[in-house]
């Protein structure tokens, strides 16, 4: 039987996961104190201005559909929400750029935040004909 050629190991192809780094830059956006965070990978840098999400929401707002995860390395635009949520941060502005600057490939900005009490008490009640399903206990 002929010898099988050796396949070189694929070391460093995926590399370490990108890390969300806090900078010293700060500014107010929509009345909230924000810090600039950066996330870099494969020649792209995501610049994200974020505030502690507890200032806006008493619960974690940003959730990710775990079933939407795909095989292989994720793009930065697929990772940033989870990385912010894990640090209890809420983004108010963001821009994805090629490293070295240049025009933004992706931008995100919150342009208005209304703080108000919700007065309709029925808003958070189930409809009259709802069906409650109990999960089996083990």
Secondary structure, 3 states (H helix, E strand, C coil): CCCCCCCCCCCCCCCCCCCCEEEEEEEEECCEEEEEEEEEECCEEEEEEEEEHHHCCCCCCCCCCHHHCCCCCCCHHHHHHHHHHHCCEEEEEEEEEECCCCCCCEEEECCCCCCCCCCCHHHHCCCCCCCCCCCCCC
